[in-house]
Amino acid sequence: MEDDNTLVQSSFSAIINAPIEKVDITDWCFSLPEFEYQKASPAHNACGTTTTEDGRRMSINVEILGGSVMVQHYVEEIGRPDHLRLVSNSDIFTPTGRTKVGVIWDLSVKKIDARTCEFTNTVHSSFTPELLTMIAQQGIPRDVFKANRRPISEAHNRQETPCFAASIERHALSRAT
């Protein structure tokens, strides 16, 4: 999945102590209470759901990463109980202005045994023309920006993954059989 346009790609996994038949990542995401989202990371500020103009489901997430506010407009691309892929052209509000970053948020679960499964949280961010213009205007080389962004994004994903897994587990175990 990594290409010339990749800013950061990270993937972390955690165990869900629930049968895969009870896990529904898509239902979890589109019914996620804001307090659950906020518990997953101090960087998480708000979340909600809406639809696009053409009726596709969208998750809106607001977080602060590296001192910049991000508003993510995640549109559902794949929506199955075991796999959710969301794509966003996210707004970033920095001290030097507003720009955009492309983000693919890919969540999946695979069965380990009758009572457990493995949750994987993959985040792939990419440069947009707006972001490239902004960093060029500031004289920041692309590779320097990328190197500085990587530890922030990876630390955030590493932190939220086990918390999301615990939230998905609670959601799965609360579902009727």
Helices and strands as residue ranges (DSSP letters): E 6-16, G 20-22, H 25-30, H 34-39, E 44-51, E 57-65, E 68-80, E 83-94, E 97-111, E 117-126, H 129-137, H 142-174
